[in-house]
Amino acid sequence: MKALFVVNPVAGKGKGLEIIKNFESVIQSKMPYTIELTRAKGEATDIVRRYTTKEDYIVFAVGGDGTVNEVLNGMVGSGSSLAIIPTGSGNDFVRSIYGRYTIEELLLDLLEGNNQKIDIIQVGERYFLNIASVGLDAEVVYNATQYKKLKFIKSSMAYVISLFKTLLGSRGTYAKVTIDGKVTCDEEILLLAVANGSFYGGGIPMVPTAKVNDALADVCLVRELRIRKIMKVLPSVFKGKHIEAKEVEIYRAQEIEIEAKNGCKVNIDGEIMNASRVKMRIIPEGIEVRMPSKVTISNYCSEDKIS
């Protein structure tokens, strides 16, 4: 098997490319490899598609969640497998499948690893691995992206600032939500998260019940809350305990449809799009991921992920 390293040279201030260069001799002793650098948004998808339509590769996505999403969309339907070297600011999806690793350890273990199939979720003509959401959190991600552009604000702080700014200005999103053909709500909601992985926002376990290989998407629905109630529930989110609140509803589904009369922002693995109607469906075992030699998805449960 050949390896294709698709590297976002900007992520992590170039750390990913530096590590690969440092371990080139080790990589070369394991398998033939090619390194491709991305230079523009969306380019990773085109690069991966160009390679994987001709041959099967272990495709290493070296960057953040956005790079991983682009790589995924370039290889769905091929016989290639996805490996992730997290060098972005969030690195949320790897928390659901790899656990705690240094980047150097992860690279070496993935070279000796094995392939396992996991689910993906289709939305329109695209696919995602982790979480898509509408409502409060989509607004938070959008606003955080604006703050990240300011040099004096760190990525982690950008989410915190954005969270409080968005909370103060939030009016909710009026949406009709249909889950597996049944209308679940048709009213104002605070947020709706459709999850394959558990984490977003740099490690927040928004949907700790989610599993990447159960052929179901976990849906976290929070109907409209008053600001005082939100502030009361908020601290529990960071430990994944918010799902115990009576205002939070968890569903498991194969298909989800969201209709927002006035349109809304949709956060798909950290990328924001505007839409008035969105359909999502789970694709069981939709892709193979490269797993470290010591880790299997089947014995890696949600309790492990947030301990």
Buried (B, 14 or more C-beta within 10 A) or exposed (E): EBBBBBBBBBBBEBBBBBBBEEBEEEBEEBEEBEBBBBEEEEBBBEBBBEBBEEEBBBBBBBBBBBBBBBBBBBBBEBEBBBBBBBBBBBBBBBBBBBBEBEBEEBBBBBBEBBBBBBBBBBBEEBBBBBBBBBBBBBBBBBBBBEBBEEEEBEBEEBBBBBBEBBBEEBEBBBBBBBBBEEEBBEEEBBBBBBBBBBBBBBBBBBBBBBBBBBEBBBBBBBBBBEEEEBEEBEEBBEEBBBBEBEBBBBBBBBBBBBBBEEEBBBBBBBBBBEBEBBEBBBBEEBBBBBBBEEBEBEEBEBEEBBE
